């Protein structure tokens, strides 16, 4: 190739680099639509060898002439957001990493090779470029610069060793995914150009004589004569040396376990994740979710820039425009009508202070998860979830808990497994044979919604046979005599005996009696329940009945029993004259029997009657998680304004006016007090800088607060100053915590309440609840005050919700080991482990309905229906249906037609009664929905 050919090719490379770098500017559209360009481009393409190339050029030019420049640019901005910013259902990935690996994962080995090449060229990639280094436009510019510098050997090596191995695949992907002829034909033209470049290299043409050279010469002349102006180069002078490799102690934020991790970082790219030895939650272990953290950070489906919806489509916006627009719209919402939903609590002290200043009703995970349980445990005990310490367990009873799939902490899971291995007896009450139930000495297929009856029956045996711990009951509990009267029938004439319970829960009375006696006799014992009960109509009283077994036997803080939580409290982040924004009173949107606040499960109802007019949703995805999906969607459509903050295009984002790209938990920092037997502090590190044009939530709030004049919301120079302030009153430094990743502040102890003088932790420590009496309460003092039945019991479920002749099955969703709620479904590694869900149905029920595994079935409730694949098994109780939760995303990996095997169904969201919750705390009924099922003809 001679020098002129090199120059011509460089011009063309810069042309495609410009058009694929960002959304087209009006100036670029006007250039493409100019008569001069169209005339010359037609002349250029007449020299193309391939008829398909000429036809693509013809379609490209024809489309350009159909619209006015402003109209076309607007349309292309929408399409660019859909294709390149992951707003649409079939995105493209302009990254070498994705196409070389054939996976939707970015920041792989190709990035390091490219950086090494660029470094050798004496240049670096513009740090203002918000996309990734192995972006198509960067690599096209590398080709152009090498040709301009006459580095032909390097160019040929890079072209043959890199460009031809992935860029044709990208062009084909863009051609298929494009919605309009602009990007479809642009992809075809770019792909054809790469073919021409290959031909030029292979044929070694004689100057001026070969058609590839003629084509390139004409194309370059067209660009020059028509006045094409490439965007400023992404390659700036000066080599940039790689950042040193680091190992950073931190913690996983995929689920609530918060296990320690060690992140290995190379040149500011995370390349590996492992456990953090000694960390109290994981002790060096990671579950599949934690081990896949890298694929969460590097998912190709990440949101990359702020998006504003207009005309029913999304377009890219800068942060200044997006935050200015959000600030203007929020300021117009009447006080108390803007709802703020906090789906996670990362550095929540910043955003909570801001929205509290605005007087917003706040929704959190608690109402969607286990508020019914909390209204029992937080008032009768001192915390929502007093985890069992399995280190010395010899008898374990679990009601609905699947410790092997949902345990909070791999250290706890390991201890649980060891307990089983050394002979501890495990009894599991669960309609489904979960992974944990499969390990049990006894799996009892209890009827959904009847756990309280089984627990009361065991309490009956323990009390009437005088097996309870009299010392603990006398000194550390209240309300025992009232509870005893209820259990024995003295209160109402109904003895809660095993025979009484058998008729309700379908567990033989003999089994209940034997388990009660064995449990009372065991030395290191404990019983536990969680959301398996909370998300049912009567879960509050059932939770209290189960916890009462621990109260009767004095297992709290005893070996093998539920450990009493205690965490060190952090101080205020506002110090040295910094003033926290004034908190304004927020309206109590809902009033339940034992809790007042905002329950998003009643969202449509709240919007319809005007209690809520606008929504700011942070990592929540209301459409997937709040209740009946259609009902939530109707509520969103009626709002005056809606903002979503997420790292991915969640279902709720599709109904939002503005979508703001949050950084992942690996790109922002916080300090968190935690507990698992020991009390400790955890550090969550900003392992790598935020990717793309994403921002951590605290920076989003900082920018929004500035726009709205709330100057005190973020007064710190950086987040580390705020975190150091929080630790200032503690005898440990922030720098020490950063270096180690965790600090154990208090060692684990049994019987802490004896040292404390009550079951509540002392000053300086926190837990999620508090006993008003300082003792375990059989008689809930808050319920007593509110006029609600204050004693544990089995409550009959409203017949409108229970099974009947038309809807004879009860459906309940369940959690799985490979995913966490709805937040992990753009993680390719985890989706490969569990790509979809199915409807679990008992083999006997399936036979009656002529259903086989793999059949498509329709599940119906009085409130909706959905199609799903059936999985027939003996491992679920007759009359009960189940499916794994969290699935059902319409964007991202589940919605991408390029991965047809990935994706499932949000079954409870399709079936749940709208605007209905359990009565005490506003928790939706994810695990108790009456249904019927039928086979669908293929």
DRENPAMAR-155168 format. One record per residue (C-alpha): residue in one letter; x, y, z. Coordinates in pm, whole numbers, plus 50000, padded with zeros to 5 digits. Layout:
REM residues N
aXYZ/...
//
This chain:
REM residues 938
x500005000050000/x501285034849916/x500975065950127/x497845078949952/x496015046350014/x496945048750383/x495625084250397/x492385074350223/x491765045150458/x492455067350760/x489795092150644/x487235064350615/x488135049250953/x487555083151114/x484205086450935/x482865054151088/x484525061551422/x482645094551433/x479235079951347/x479545051151597/x481085070851881/x477945087452017/x474445097351918/x474545116851588/x474735154451627/x472535177051417/x475635188851231/x476525152851141/x472975145551022/x472965177050812/x476275166750656/x474945132250566/x471775147350417/x473615174050219/x473205171249840/x476965172949797/x477605142850023/x474775122849870/x475985130049518/x479575120849595/x478585090649803/x476545076949516/x479565081449290/x481735063949551/x479505033549584/x479395028249208/x482965015949252/x481924989349503/x482494953649386/x479724938049594/x476144944149472/x474974940949833/x477264969749924/x475804991349649/x472254982049753/x472954990450118/x474355024050011/x471235030349804/x468935022750096/x471055044350328/x470855074150093/x467135069050028/x466375068850399/x468385100450458/x466165118850213/x462875109250378/x463095133250674/x464085168050771/x467425169750954/x465895178751293/x463315150951263/x465905125151168/x468285135151444/x465495131851701/x464615097151573/x468265086651576/x468735098851934/x465915075752040/x467345046851844/x470835053251978/x469505051052335/x467745018452256/x470705002752079/x473815016252250/x472575027152595/x470514995752673/x467165013652679/x465704990452416/x464904953252402/x467634943352155/x470814963152233/x474154961952056/x477524958952224/x480254979652057/x483064963152254/x485774938952148/x485504920352482/x481904910152416/x482414897452062/x485714879752121/x484374861352427/x480884856052279/x479434867152614/x477684899352723/x480594907852953/x482884938052910/x486364947653037/x488024914752949/x491594907152842/x491304926052513/x491204958952703/x494664953152848/x496074943852507/x494594975452356/x495994997052636/x499424981952580/x499214989552208/x498055025252267/x500795030252524/x503365018752270/x501985044352025/x502775071852276/x499135081952321/x496335076352569/x492545074452544/x490775106952629/x489665103952994/x486615125152906/x485395096752683/x482795080352907/x482665047152726/x485075017552742/x488565015452597/x487794986852354/x484855005852204/x484535002851828/x485295039651775/x488515037851977/x489775008351774/x488805024651443/x490765055551550/x493755033651637/x493685020851279/x493465056351143/x496365068951354/x498625039851265/x497945045850896/x498515083250928/x501835076551099/x502805051250833/x503095023951098/x501994998350843/x503334967351013/x501594976651333/x498434985051145/x498394952050958/x499054933151280/x496274951251466/x493854948251177/x494384911051118/x494894901851484/x492074922751633/x489744941751400/x488764913451168/x488204890351463/x485344910251611/x484274941151418/x482434921851142/x480454904451420/x479564938151570/x478424951151230/x476224920551180/x474774925251530/x474014961851464/x472474953151128/x470124928151291/x469254948651601/x468754982251427/x465234995851406/x465715019851114/x467635018350785/x470115044050917/x471885021051160/x470994989550967/x472665001750650/x475435020050834/x476344986450985/x476294969950643/x478464997350497/x480974995950784/x481144958150753/x481724961150380/x484504986250440/x486274961650671/x485974935750394/x487534960450150/x490374966850393/x490964929450413/x491034927350035/x493464956250011/x495834938150246/x495464904450074/x495754916649713/x498514942549753/x496954963549474/x498904983949223/x498175020649283/x495165034049097/x494235001748918/x492204979649157/x488564984549245/x489124983549626/x491595011849588/x489265030749355/x486455027149606/x488595039149897/x489975067849693/x486505079549594/x485205075749952/x488045096650092/x487535122949820/x483815123649899/x484485130450266/x487025157250186/x485035175149915/x481735173250105/x483345188850410/x483245160150659/x484535170151003/x485525140851225/x485005144851596/x488145153451796/x490395123451833/x489945100152125/x493695093652123/x495605121452295/x499385126552303/x501375110752582/x501515074952702/x499745067153025/x501445041753249/x499295013853398/x498045017253753/x499664993053999/x497914960454075/x495984960454404/x494134936654631/x491334955354804/x489394941955106/x485714949455081/x482294933355121/x479754918754883/x476464937154846/x474654912354621/x472444899954904/x471864908355268/x474584884455385/x477274910755313/x480154885755316/x483714898355294/x485474898554957/x488954905654826/x488944923354492/x491984920654267/x492384951454048/x494684955553750/x495134989853591/x491845001653749/x489914971553617/x488654945153855/x489914911253733/x489194887054017/x487174882954335/x487784860254631/x486794857254994/x488104877555287/x489694854755544/x488514860855900/x485524881855798/x482724872956042/x480084867955770/x481974847455511/x485274837555673/x486864835655331/x483954818155160/x481794831254877/x478524818254741/x477884817454362/x476444852554375/x479504867254542/x481814847654314/x480004863054015/x480464899054133/x482824905953844/x480094897553593/x477704921153771/x480154949953743/x481024941253383/x477574932353255/x477134946252904/x473564956353001/x474634984453236/x472995018253201/x475595042453069/x474135077553075/x471075096353204/x467945090752996/x464955113752952/x461695101052809/x459955121652545/x457325111152294/x457265076952459/x460965070652381/x464215076152569/x467085098452466/x470495104652616/x470925134852843/x473835150553027/x473815150753404/x473275188253420/x470185186253202/x468815154953369/x469255167353727/x467965201753637/x464845186253488/x464335163253788/x464825192154031/x462295213553845/x459685186153838/x460185175554200/x459865211254317/x456425212454157/x455125182054351/x452985192154652/x454735185354982/x454105150355111/x453015137254770/x456475127154645/x457175091254749/x460755079954790/x461465042754764/x464815030054883/x465364995354744/x468784992554903/x470515010955183/x473955017855037/x475225049855203/x471585056855279/x472405084155532/x472955107855238/x469795101955035/x467555096555336/x468555130355479/x467755147155148/x464325131355102/x463455135655470/x464145172755419/x461615172255135/x459025155955363/x458695124655151/x456935092955262/x459605066055250/x459285029955138/x461965003955204/x462634967155165/x461014959455499/x457394962955388/x458034942155078/x459864914755264/x459024907055625/x457264935255806/x454734910755949/x457564891256112/x459154923156236/x455984934356409/x456324902756618/x460094899456665/x460924936256698/x458354941256975/x458524907657150/x462294904557121/x464924929957011/x465464923656639/x463794913356316/x465994882656256/x467784866756551/x469884841456356/x470594807756512/x474184801356614/x474764766356474/x478254761056617/x476954738756897/x473474729856769/x472044695656837/x468384702556748/x467194726756478/x463614734456371/x463054755956063/x459664768655946/x459984777255576/x463654786955603/x465934774055330/x469264779755501/x471284763055225/x469934786954960/x469144819255141/x471354819955450/x472764853655548/x476474845755546/x478574816955420/x480114812355762/x476644805555902/x475884781355619/x479114762755684/x478294759856054/x474804747355966/x476244720255740/x478724709756008/x475924707056263/x474014683456033/x477154663455961/x477904658356330/x474384645556396/x472274675356498/x468654667556423/x467054690056162/x463274693056138/x461844713655852/x458234724855813/x457794734555447/x455284725955173/x458264722654935/x461234699854973/x463804727354956/x467554720954952/x467464723955331/x464404701755371/x466194675255165/x468874673655438/x466354671555723/x465804641655947/x462124650755921/x460514670355639/x456944679055734/x454814689955436/x452804715655620/x449754731955469/x450474768255367/x449254793555621/x449074769055914/x452564771656069/x451174789456375/x448944759856458/x451894735656447/x453994758256671/x451174762956921/x450654725456937/x454304720757030/x453994748557288/x450964730057429/x453054698657484/x455974717957636/x453704736857875/x451294709157976/x454124684058025/x456094709458227/x459064708657989/x459704745757965/x462654764858115/x461114778458431/x464064799958531/x464164817858195/x460384821558175/x460134835558524/x463064859958502/x463334869458138/x459824868757991/x456484886058033/x452974874557950/x453564837558009/x450384832158208/x448264848157935/x450014827057673/x449534795657880/x445814802557912/x445494805657536/x447524774557460/x445744752557712/x442294765557616/x441604782357946/x441154815657764/x438594805657501/x437834768757551/x439984758157253/x443084738857356/x445854743057097/x446724706257126/x448474684856863/x445104669356779/x443614703856722/x446574713556505/x446514681556298/x443094690956160/x444444724956054/x447994718855931/x447724682255827/x450734671856037/x450124640956252/x449584649156617/x452084622156713/x454804639456511/x454094673156668/x454154658057016/x457424639156955/x459174669456807/x458074691257099/x459444666657353/x462714661957166/x463164699257126/x462564706257493/x464994678857595/x467814689357361/x470724708957505/x471614732357217/x468444740157029/x466704767256832/x463734773556606/x463544799156327/x461244813256058/x461444841755809/x459694853355492/x458114819255434/x455614831355692/x455784869155654/x454334869555303/x451124851855401/x447884866355544/x448434854055902/x452234853955923/x452504878356212/x450794856056468/x452474824756330/x455894841156368/x455054849856729/x453974813756794/x457224799856653/x459374824556845/x457444815657160/x459024780957145/x462414797757193/x460934818157474/x459564787357650/x462864768857628/x465164798257703/x467154793857385/x467844830857319/x471594836957321/x472104801057438/x474304775957252/x472384764256946/x469764791256986/x468954824556822/x471684849356905/x470604883857018/x471804909256760/x473874939356861/x475784963756640/x477924993856717/x476245026556623/x477945050756386/x477995087656464/x476695115756247/x478445123055919/x477745160155971/x480545174556191/x482565206056251/x479775230456180/x478215210055902/x474465210455944/x472285181255848/x469255192455643/x466185198255857/x463855168555862/x460235176155775/x457295155455884/x456225130155623/x452635118055595/x451815082655702/x450415070655373/x449045038255523/x447915027455866/x448004990255939/x447184972456261/x450694975556405/x452614998356168/x452075031355995/x454035044155699/x454005036855330/x453375002055194/x454045002254819/x451964970654777/x448924993854775/x450475017454522/x447705019754263/x445175027354533/x447435054454677/x447875070854337/x444175069154256/x443125087654571/x445935113254545/x448055103054840/x451005099154600/x451595121154296/x455245114154209/x457855087354275/x461635086454314/x462605049654298/x466105038854391/x467035002454314/x463524989854372/x461894979754041/x458334983954171/x456744966553871/x458584934353956/x458514936054334/x455674956354482/x452704933754413/x450394928554119/x452514940753825/x449624953353614/x448274972953908/x451654988853983/x452094997553615/x448695014653609/x449715034753913/x452995045153749/x451185056353434/x448955079453639/x451795096853823/x452695132853751/x456395123653748/x458625093353805/x462405089153839/x464245055853847/x467815051853967/x469365018353880/x472405002853717/x470164984453469/x467064991753264/x464544976853505/x460854972253423/x459935003153622/x462355024453422/x460135019253118/x457405039053296/x459785065953423/x460235101353294/x463915101153385/x466285071853433/x469555078853613/x472455053753591/x473645043653936/x477095029253990/x477244993754116/x478214985854473/x481774979254355/x482085015454242/x481145033454563/x482025032054932/x480315029455269/x480895018455627/x478324995055778/x477914982156134/x477034945256117/x476524914656328/x476754877156309/x477344865456667/x480244890656685/x479574927756636/x481804943156370/x482284971256122/x482394963655749/x484034984855483/x482624985355132/x485324999254905/x485125018254581/x487044990354414/x487125007554075/x485995041853955/x482415043653822/x482155030253468/x480565048853179/x478785080953284/x477235064553589/x477295080453934/x476955066254283/x473705075754451/x475405099954687/x476725119954391/x473305119554228/x471835133954547/x474675158854573/x473885172154225/x470145172054282/x470505189654617/x472585216954456/x469895222154192/x467195224254461/x469125246654697/x469645220854973/x473285229655031/x473725209755351/x472795176255193/x476385169155091/x478805193055266/x481865170255247/x484785172855009/x484365136054927/x482625105255058/x485625094055262/x485345125455475/x481735116355556/x482655080255641/x485535091155863/x483145114756043/x480785085856113/x483585066756286/x485015096156478/x483425086456812/x484585050156792/x487955037356915/x488925025956564/x490055047156272/x488565047955926/x492015041655778/x492435009755986/x489044997655867/x489915004555502/x493154985555534/x491624953955682/x488094955555542/x486474947455877/x487014953256247/x485484930856511/x484284954856778/x482804929357022/x483434892157041/x480594867257037/x479164857457374/x476384835157499/x473774849257734/x474654885757667/x471334896457820/x472584886158162/x475454910958130/x473174937457981/x470464932458242/x467874930357962/x467524916057613/x467994950257451/x471614959557374/x473134987557584/x473755023757482/x476075027457186/x474704996257022/x471744991456795/x469374964556678/x466324966956453/x463814964056739/x463374969557109/x461444951857381/x459604977557592/x459904955057895/x463534945357843/x462364909157840/x460954884957586/x457234891957555/x454764863957498/x452194891857507/x453114918157247/x452964951857430/x452514971957110/x449634949956996/x448054953757337/x448284991457305/x446844991156952/x443904968657036/x445234939756825/x445344903756947/x448644904257134/x449184866957178/x450574841256933/x447854821956754/x446704805356436/x444424829356251/x442034815755994/x442634831255653/x439924851855485/x437944828555261/x438304853354976/x442024845954975/x441984808955059/x441634780154812/x438184770754687/x436554748554428/x437434771554138/x440974779054257/x442054748254454/x445824754154464/x447934777654675/x450894792854495/x454014806154670/x457234818954523/x460594809654670/x464144822554663/x467024804254498/x470734801954565/x471834815454228/x469884848254234/x468954876054474/x465494891054448/x465384908154104/x468884923054104/x471094895853950/x469364887953622/x471794907353401/x474684886953537/x475664862453264/x477474839053502/x474464835653731/x471994832753444/x474004803653308/x473574786953647/x469814793553664/x468524807253335/x464794803953393/x462094792853633/x459334767153614/x456084759653794/x456674732454053/x453674709254076/x453104677254269/x453244645554059/x449814633954174/x448214667554091/x449984667953756/x448744633353666/x445134643553731/x445584673353499/x447554653953235/x450574676553286/x454134664553226/x457444681553292/x458234705953014/x454584712552927/x453454748352899/x450734755053153/x448554784453234/x448314794253598/x445274815253688/x444114833953993/x441034855954029/x443374885353959/x445474874153662/x447144846153471/x450434836753310/x452084809653102/x455024789953237/x456794756853189/x455804729153432/x458174708653645/x456554677653792/x457984664754120/x457214645654438/x459024673154628/x456044695654690/x452854690554883/x449704682054683/x447574712954631/x450584736054638/x452374752754345/x455674771054353/x458134789854135/x461424807954186/x461024845354217/x462894874954066/x462404866253700/x460384885853446/x462604914753324/x461574928152984/x464934945052922/x468454932752969/x469544896652949/x466074882153012/x464474903552742/x467274901352485/x466254879852185/x469924871452132/x469684848952440/x466374830552398/x467174804552664/x467444831252933/x464314844853095/x461484834953321/x458144845753458/x457244868753745/x454504845453862/x453354863154181/x453364896554000/x450934882553746/x448674865454001/x448584885254325/x445484904054435/x446134941054370/x446344965054664/x446094936654919/x448544929355201/x448654910755529/x447024932755796/x449744940756050/x452624955855850/x451594958855485/x453594929555344/x452384916455004/x451144880554974/x453904866054759/x453554831854920/x449804827454944/x447834831154620/x444914809154531/x445214795254181/x444294768953931/x446474753953660/x445764738753321/x447814724453039/x448064745852727/x447844728352392/x451094731452197/
//
